[in-house]
């Protein structure tokens, strides 16, 4: 397959990986304040997110290697665990961001 098609279809060297993040916030009243704080952290790490506030899929910005993706995943997971009022943080294994498998 030609490079142009591999890039268009996000295959081989153009694969992009991401992971699911879930957490519980002990105080629902603080959810908006925490989400603003978390979005700042996500931006500083160099991630993009999509989904709900307590359950979302995240990927690194384009151009990140697989090793950098693992590091960013660990960085976000550690940051969430250190936040007061956060319980039950889980990060799924890396998955192909374009072809899955995706959680239902």
Phi, psi and omega in degrees: 000138181289154183303319181300318179287322177299319179293315181298324182264003179058052181245164176051241183290353181256010177298147176234132183250154177208184181205159177268142177234133175226143177206165176241138178254125185293325179249107181296334181293338182264009187299315181295317179297317180294319181299319177298316178297317181291322178298323176298317179294317179300317179295319181291330177285333181096041182245161172238144183230159174206138179134204182274178183286327182252000179210112185210165177253137181227147177224153173286158176299155184305145177100355180281136177284170179298320179297317178295324179296316176301317180297317180294322178299313180294321180298313180294317180299315180296318180298316179297319180296331182277349183282134177291142179086002179256130178229157173060049179282129174227141174234127181286167172296162178296143178222157178295121186289342182257329186240358175084193016284144181252150176283151178269000000 
